[in-house]
Amino acid sequence: MRLLNKVSVITGAGNGIGKATALKFAREGAKLVVCDLGDAAAETVQQIRAQGGNAIGFSVDVTNKEDIRAMVSAVLATHGRIDVLVNNAGIVLDAQLKNMTDEQFDKVIDVNLKGTFLCTRAVVETMLEKKSGVILNVSSIAGVYGNFGQTNYAASKFGVIGMAK
């Protein structure tokens, strides 16, 4: 149990890679903080608890500073620390560059890149104070090589890679 009692916040954990990560962290003994939009986190929390794991869920829009602040404050009040942040929340809005709207570009950048920044900024102070913590940023091979029809997505994931470096 490599993550025994590690307080682990995972964004975008209602489905896909985030959900799989949360379930794996739970099997490794982590205390999970499952974050996603609306009620998406509830099923992941229920699965973790059904398997004997420890999890709480939060509705968090990673582009909303107040959502993030409220979640971090609640986690710190409950657990006193955050040991791991997994910045997984992300979206894809594919379109050829010539057809991509400003809104499509901005939304993907806001969720995938700025959301990573906002969540990291929200936890980094407590990690520095404790002199402990790990931040894992989920990116994509599209951030290295690009992908046709994914100008916005590739740019966001390249930014995540650069931020981590």
C-alpha positions, 0 to 999 in steps of 0.5 A: 500500500504505497499511498497509505493515508496519503490525502490525494486530490484528483480532478476530473475523477468522475470518469476515464483516466481520472476515475481509473487513477482514483480507483488505483489510488484507493487500492493503494490506501490513499484518502481520496478527494474526488473532484469533477463537475456536478454529480460526476464524482459521486459514482467514483466515491461510491465505488471506492467506498464499496471496495472499503476505501476512503473517499469524499467527493466535490463538485469542482469546476477547475476554471472557477477559483471559488470552487477550488478554494472551497474544496481545498479549504474543506480538505484542509479542515478535514485532513489538515494536509494535501499530499498529492494533487493529480491535475487530470481534468481536461476536455477536447473540442476538436475542429480544424484550425480554419473552423475553430472558434475563439470559444472552442480555443479558449474553453480548452485552454481554460480547462486544460491549462489554466485549470492545472495552474489554478489547482496547483496554485491552490495547494502549493502553499500548504505543500511548501509549508509541510515541506511535502507533497507531489503534483502530477499533471496529466498531459498528452502525446498531442502536447509533444507532437500535435494532432490534426484538428486539435490546435487548442488541445495540443497547445493546452497540453504542451503548456501543461508540459512546460508548466511542469518543467 
